[in-house]
Amino acid sequence: MTRSEDGDAYERARAVEEQMTDEERLSLVTSVMGTNPMGPVRDERIPEGTPMSAGYTPGVERLGVPPLLMSDASLGVTNPGYREGDTATALPAGICLGATFNTRLAYTSGAMLGREAASRGFNVQLAGGVNLAREVRNGRNFEYLSEDPLLSGLLAGASVKGIQDQKVISTVKHFSLNCNETNRHWLDARIEEQAHRESDLLAFQIAIEQGRPGAVMTGYNKVNGAYAGGNHHLITEVLKGDWKYPGWVMSDWGATPSWEFALAGLDQESGVQMDRLMWKSEPFVTDLPAALADGRLPRERLSDMVRRILGSMFTAGLDTPDEPPTVDIDAHRDIVLDTARQGIVLLKNDGILPHGLNQADRIAVIGGFAQLGVVAGTGSSAVTPPGGFAAVMKIGGPGIMGLARNLYLLPSSPLAELKKALPGKRIDFDPGMNPAEAALLAEKADIAVVFAIRVEGEGFDMADLSLPWGQDTLIDAVTRANPNTIVVLQTGNPVAMPWLDQVRAIVQAWYPGQAGGQAVTDILTGAINPSGRLPITFPRSLDQTPRPQLPGLGSDWGTATTISYDEGAETGHRWYAAHGHEPLFAFGHGLSYTTFEHSELAVTGGDNLTATMTVTNTGSRAGADVVQLYLTDAPDGPRLRLLAFERVELEPGASQTIQLRADRRLLARFHTEDQAWHLAPGRYRMAIGRTSSDHTLTGEADLDGSVFSA
């Protein structure tokens, strides 16, 4: 939809809003959960016959305004507890999509989400997780995309666009610095404005430019002392002011303790029952009307709130819905499979893959519930796949999210897939409960494959980087019994690897979605050439990270905590470069079964930086390379920034010349004095890299100085 059409939609929104009663206006600025955690299954404010969902906002039928029906959507159309037997395609974790470095695939995945949402009657998807992975213990990193603002922004924007092209509104979330889960409702995230603009806010800015989401969801946390949902600087000054964002800003569920958040720029209180549970009130339901009546809430502010919601609805075409689409479940499974195949990262390989399993007569598969399925992250993003989960094991924990902390297994068994792919082989399974028992099986096999897992999810941060349930001891015992050991990791974050030098190969499978067993098998057997690249740096230990001790970790539910993001804009690989740390595995790292050569770099400057280079597949099989362009030095000193990237698929011996053009904001610095980007004149040095630290080609160019606002 063009910008002019956007303008028409918002003009219509103005005209419709002017015809509304105050009661109708106020009804649009709240949403009600389909199930009420405080009482009955169906909240009485939701009309009989209305599909249950994560959020319901009534429409205004006489003015052609449809109701809003919202669903969580990061990894598929989730609908926990709202409709019995409701299932949907379960995507791989967001961090797995991040590892693809593939914006086209992100769009395809988003379009799939949009179609499935529309087929179920949902018209708002609570998708578009943009938060950067500042903390490798963050339990929710698996939902997000990366530690880098460019990669996260471009992939999230493409996914949002895919969703909204199906006449379904998407959010981006959680605005901003929702980078830890420990006591997130009482967490104060502190950062300097320049650093914020050059990191997390830049990721949101890019995603909003690329995807033009209808809504922005704020986080639970405070930012520099003010709750994200009531943060005037972030919402009114930056988002709606500097960026001129026309859509609406909604709260997260249970993140609106006060009606005064409306004065700061919040347009909609979401999941009001959760606010009643958390803060003992529903502020936009009870207090906002009173504030309007006595003049504390200006009438112009309420009109603006409503017009923003209507404008997004009309822009997306919610008032002229198409017939619910027919969902091709098999085609959607293929998208899930493709995403997992492209996102799985081969971390280590001493040559045992891809031929080792094919040449072995006897294979031991150990641990990770591989006989049942693959792991999914826990929390609001958990998607019930077609046919249901293979198993759900209650784990629990303190606080509100403890009830939702489960081990979910999607029914795509790696053991079954390996047996299917390798007929005639003897493949035995051991659950890995006892290291000594597992070692007995491993020593009789030609190759042992250990599936190691960790449950991560919403509401919890990890205490350290270790694998739970004694799995490090298990891997050690298996490698002592059989030196031909391969480890497959299903985690949402980096893990410690005390057994790194003992194993022959390591496959980072993340949470690979409902076709994950097949995808992992395809990589292990060589049916698919691995092409995933790490979207997050793997540290050697927590001592290499900005916060070896995580503030508030282990504190009681409800404890106020402050985290100062003193690393500022130097997130992830930027931090490691600035401090001279050599990580365990660098951002952008990922091995292949073929080889690539980079050559013929030409760099041009002027008002921006453009690099042209040739990539050649010098190996014996088809594969994909991810070419990464980094800034390494600027006139003000050394500075590492990912400037651009491109995924290139090549047949053996084939070459392709590509052009990479930098986003100028990654070359510039944000100045708070005039709220603008300053690109200093002078010489800039850059490199083509296989990773953030392994550079194959270098170049330099002179850039003109400039000052710009976006």
DRENZA-754957 format. One line per 8 residues: their letters; for each residue x, y, z of C-alpha. Coordinates in steps of 0.5 Angstrom, whole numbers, plus 500, padded with zeros to 3 digits. Layout:
<sites>
a	X Y Z; ...
</sites>
This chain:
<sites>
mtrsedgd	500 500 500; 503 507 498; 504 513 503; 498 516 499; 494 511 501; 496 511 508; 494 518 508; 487 517 505
ayerarav	486 512 511; 488 516 516; 484 522 514; 478 517 514; 480 515 521; 479 522 523; 472 523 519; 470 516 523
eeqmtdee	473 518 530; 469 525 529; 462 521 529; 464 517 535; 461 517 542; 465 518 548; 463 511 550; 465 508 543
rlslvtsv	472 512 543; 474 509 550; 472 502 548; 477 502 543; 483 504 547; 483 497 551; 483 490 550; 480 484 554
mgtnpmgp	483 477 554; 479 471 551; 480 467 558; 480 471 564; 486 469 569; 481 472 575; 475 468 574; 471 465 568
vrderipe	473 462 562; 470 467 557; 470 475 560; 463 477 560; 465 483 556; 466 479 550; 460 477 546; 457 470 545
gtpmsagy	460 467 539; 466 471 539; 472 467 537; 477 467 544; 484 470 543; 489 474 547; 486 480 546; 479 483 544
tpgverlg	477 490 542; 470 491 540; 468 494 533; 463 500 532; 459 496 527; 455 503 525; 461 506 523; 464 500 519
vppllmsd	469 499 524; 471 491 526; 473 488 532; 480 487 533; 482 480 535; 489 479 537; 494 473 538; 501 472 540
aslgvtnp	505 470 534; 512 470 534; 513 463 532; 507 461 530; 499 463 531; 499 461 538; 492 461 542; 494 458 549
gyregdta	488 456 553; 483 460 548; 480 455 544; 480 447 545; 484 443 540; 486 449 536; 493 448 533; 498 452 528
talpagic	504 451 524; 510 451 529; 516 455 526; 523 455 529; 525 460 534; 526 467 532; 534 466 533; 534 461 528
lgatfntr	531 465 523; 536 470 525; 541 465 523; 539 465 516; 541 472 515; 535 471 509; 530 477 509; 526 474 503
laytsgam	525 468 508; 523 472 513; 518 475 509; 515 468 507; 515 466 514; 511 472 516; 506 471 510; 505 464 512
lgreaasr	503 467 519; 499 472 516; 495 467 512; 494 462 518; 492 468 523; 487 470 517; 484 463 517; 482 463 524
gfnvqlag	479 470 524; 485 474 528; 487 480 525; 492 483 529; 499 479 530; 503 480 536; 509 479 532; 515 482 530
gvnlarev	520 481 536; 526 486 535; 529 486 542; 537 485 542; 540 480 545; 544 484 550; 544 478 555; 546 471 553
rngrnfey	542 469 559; 536 472 557; 531 467 557; 527 470 552; 532 471 547; 530 465 543; 524 469 541; 528 475 538
lsedplls	533 475 532; 540 477 534; 545 482 538; 545 486 532; 541 492 530; 541 492 522; 540 484 522; 534 484 527
gllagasv	531 491 524; 531 488 517; 529 481 518; 523 483 523; 521 489 518; 521 483 512; 517 479 517; 512 484 519
kgiqdqkv	511 486 512; 509 479 510; 504 479 515; 501 485 513; 500 484 506; 495 478 508; 491 484 511; 493 482 518
istvkhfs	496 488 523; 503 486 526; 506 489 532; 513 490 533; 515 489 540; 518 490 546; 519 497 545; 525 498 548
lncnetnr	530 495 552; 526 489 554; 533 485 554; 532 481 561; 526 477 564; 528 477 571; 523 481 575; 521 484 568
hwldarie	515 488 571; 520 491 576; 526 492 572; 529 499 570; 534 499 564; 538 504 564; 542 507 558; 545 513 555
eqahresd	541 516 549; 546 516 544; 548 509 545; 540 507 545; 539 510 539; 545 507 536; 543 500 538; 536 498 540
llafqiai	532 504 538; 536 503 531; 533 496 531; 526 498 532; 527 504 527; 529 500 521; 524 495 523; 519 500 523
eqgrpgav	521 503 516; 522 496 513; 515 493 515; 511 499 517; 507 495 523; 500 498 525; 502 497 532; 508 498 537
mtgynkvn	508 494 543; 512 497 549; 516 493 554; 514 491 561; 521 494 564; 522 501 566; 527 505 561; 531 510 565
gayaggnh	526 510 571; 520 511 567; 516 505 565; 516 503 557; 509 504 557; 509 511 560; 515 513 557; 514 520 554
hlitevlk	521 521 551; 521 514 548; 513 514 545; 512 521 544; 518 524 543; 522 519 539; 517 514 536; 511 519 534
gdwkypgw	515 525 534; 522 524 531; 520 518 527; 513 520 525; 510 514 527; 503 514 525; 500 507 528; 498 506 535
vmsdwgat	502 504 541; 499 498 545; 502 496 552; 504 489 554; 499 484 558; 499 487 565; 504 493 563; 499 499 565
pswefala	499 500 572; 496 508 571; 491 511 566; 497 517 566; 501 512 561; 496 515 556; 499 522 557; 505 519 556
gldqesgv	503 517 549; 500 510 550; 494 509 546; 491 502 548; 491 498 555; 492 491 553; 489 484 556; 486 489 562
qmdrlmwk	485 483 566; 493 482 567; 493 489 570; 488 487 575; 492 481 577; 498 485 577; 496 492 579; 489 491 582
sepfvtdl	486 495 577; 484 496 570; 486 503 569; 484 505 562; 477 502 563; 476 505 570; 480 511 571; 481 514 564
paaladgr	473 515 563; 474 519 570; 480 523 567; 476 525 561; 470 527 565; 474 532 569; 479 534 564; 485 531 566
lprerlsd	485 527 560; 485 532 554; 480 530 549; 485 531 543; 489 526 546; 483 521 546; 482 523 539; 489 522 537
mvrrilgs	489 515 541; 483 513 537; 485 515 530; 491 512 531; 488 505 532; 483 506 526; 488 509 521; 492 502 522
mftagldt	486 498 521; 484 502 515; 491 502 512; 491 494 513; 484 493 510; 481 490 516; 475 494 514; 474 490 508
pdepptvd	476 483 509; 477 478 504; 474 471 505; 478 467 510; 484 464 506; 485 456 505; 491 454 509; 496 449 505
idahrdiv	499 446 512; 504 442 507; 506 448 504; 507 451 511; 511 445 513; 515 446 508; 517 453 510; 518 451 517
ldtarqgi	523 446 514; 526 451 510; 527 456 515; 530 450 520; 535 448 515; 538 455 513; 538 457 520; 542 451 523
vllkndgi	549 453 525; 555 448 524; 559 450 529; 565 445 529; 567 440 524; 573 436 524; 571 432 517; 566 427 521
lphglnqa	560 430 517; 557 429 512; 560 422 511; 561 420 518; 553 417 519; 553 415 512; 559 410 513; 557 408 520
driavigg	554 401 521; 552 402 528; 550 409 531; 548 411 538; 543 416 539; 543 419 546; 539 424 550; 534 430 549
faqlgvva	528 426 548; 530 425 541; 525 419 541; 519 424 542; 521 430 538; 525 437 538; 524 442 544; 520 449 543
gtgssavt	521 455 548; 516 456 553; 512 462 555; 507 466 550; 510 464 544; 509 456 545; 505 454 539; 501 447 539
ppggfaav	503 444 532; 498 440 528; 496 433 532; 499 437 538; 505 436 542; 509 430 543; 509 431 550; 509 437 555
mkiggpgi	513 436 562; 511 441 567; 517 444 570; 514 450 574; 518 456 578; 516 462 582; 512 468 579; 506 469 575
mglarnly	510 465 569; 512 459 573; 505 456 571; 507 457 564; 514 454 564; 514 447 561; 518 443 557; 515 442 550
llpsspla	516 437 545; 514 438 538; 513 431 534; 519 431 530; 523 425 532; 530 426 530; 531 419 532; 525 417 527
elkkalpg	528 421 522; 535 418 522; 532 411 522; 528 413 516; 534 417 512; 539 411 514; 535 405 512; 540 399 514
kridfdpg	544 402 519; 543 400 526; 541 406 530; 540 405 538; 537 410 543; 539 411 550; 535 417 554; 542 419 557
mnpaeaal	539 419 564; 545 415 567; 552 417 564; 555 410 565; 549 407 561; 550 412 555; 557 410 555; 556 403 555
laekadia	551 404 548; 556 409 546; 562 405 546; 559 399 542; 557 404 536; 561 407 530; 558 414 532; 555 417 538
vvfairve	550 423 537; 548 426 543; 542 431 543; 543 436 549; 537 441 550; 536 447 555; 529 449 557; 529 457 556
gegfdmad	523 462 556; 519 468 558; 519 470 565; 526 467 567; 533 468 565; 539 463 566; 543 463 572; 549 461 568
lslpwgqd	551 458 561; 551 451 563; 547 445 560; 542 443 565; 540 436 568; 548 433 568; 548 433 560; 555 436 561
tlidavtr	557 430 565; 553 426 560; 557 428 554; 564 427 557; 562 420 559; 560 419 552; 566 422 549; 571 418 553
anpntivv	567 411 551; 567 414 543; 571 419 540; 567 419 534; 561 424 538; 557 429 535; 553 434 539; 547 437 537
lqtgnpva	544 443 541; 537 445 542; 538 452 546; 535 459 545; 542 462 547; 550 460 547; 552 455 552; 558 453 555
mpwldqvr	562 447 552; 567 444 557; 567 438 552; 569 442 546; 575 439 544; 573 432 546; 567 432 540; 568 432 533
aivqawyp	562 436 531; 557 441 534; 551 443 531; 547 448 534; 540 447 532; 536 452 536; 529 450 537; 528 448 530
gqaggqav	520 448 530; 515 442 528; 520 439 522; 526 440 526; 527 433 527; 528 432 519; 532 439 518; 537 436 523
tdiltgai	537 429 520; 538 433 513; 544 437 516; 547 431 519; 547 426 513; 549 431 508; 542 432 505; 542 439 506
npsgrlpi	549 443 506; 549 447 512; 549 455 511; 546 458 518; 551 463 521; 551 465 528; 546 472 530; 549 472 537
tfprsldq	556 471 540; 558 465 544; 563 467 549; 568 463 552; 565 465 559; 561 470 563; 567 473 564; 567 476 557
tprpqlpg	560 479 557; 559 486 560; 555 483 566; 559 477 569; 554 477 575; 547 479 572; 543 484 577; 537 481 581
lgsdwgta	538 474 579; 535 469 584; 531 475 587; 524 474 590; 518 475 585; 517 483 585; 524 485 587; 526 492 584
ttisydeg	532 491 580; 536 496 576; 541 494 570; 545 499 567; 547 497 560; 554 500 561; 556 497 554; 552 502 551
aetghrwy	552 501 543; 557 496 543; 552 490 544; 555 483 542; 560 483 537; 561 490 538; 563 489 545; 568 483 544
aahghepl	572 487 538; 572 494 543; 575 490 549; 579 485 545; 576 479 547; 576 472 543; 570 469 543; 568 461 543
fafghgls	565 463 536; 564 469 533; 558 473 531; 557 471 523; 560 464 524; 558 458 521; 561 452 517; 559 449 510
yttfehse	560 443 507; 563 447 501; 568 453 501; 568 460 498; 572 465 496; 572 472 496; 575 477 491; 575 483 487
lavtggdn	573 488 492; 572 495 490; 569 500 495; 566 507 493; 565 513 498; 562 520 497; 555 521 501; 555 513 503
ltatmtvt	559 507 502; 558 502 497; 562 495 496; 562 491 490; 565 484 491; 565 477 488; 564 471 491; 566 464 488
ntgsraga	564 457 491; 570 453 490; 568 447 493; 565 441 490; 557 442 492; 552 447 492; 552 451 498; 550 458 501
dvvqlylt	555 463 503; 553 469 508; 557 475 505; 558 480 511; 561 488 510; 563 491 517; 566 498 518; 572 497 522
dapdgprl	575 504 523; 572 511 522; 575 518 523; 574 518 530; 577 511 531; 576 504 531; 569 502 531; 566 495 529
rllaferv	559 495 525; 555 490 521; 554 495 515; 550 490 510; 550 483 508; 547 478 503; 546 471 503; 548 468 496
elepgasq	547 461 494; 552 458 489; 553 451 485; 560 448 485; 565 453 481; 560 458 480; 561 466 482; 557 472 483
tiqlradr	558 479 484; 554 483 489; 554 490 491; 553 492 499; 551 499 500; 551 501 508; 546 504 512; 549 511 513
rllarfht	546 511 520; 551 505 522; 557 509 519; 555 516 523; 554 517 531; 548 520 534; 548 527 537; 543 528 543
edqawhla	545 536 542; 541 536 536; 538 530 535; 541 528 529; 546 523 526; 553 526 524; 557 523 519; 564 525 520
pgryrmai	568 527 513; 574 523 512; 577 516 511; 573 510 513; 576 503 513; 571 496 512; 572 489 511; 568 483 508
grtssdht	568 478 513; 566 470 514; 565 473 521; 565 479 525; 573 477 527; 575 473 521; 576 478 515; 577 476 508
ltgeadld	578 483 504; 579 490 506; 578 497 503; 577 504 505; 574 510 502; 573 517 503; 566 520 505; 563 527 505
gsvfsa	561 529 512; 553 530 513; 548 531 518; 541 528 517; 535 526 522; 534 519 519
</sites>
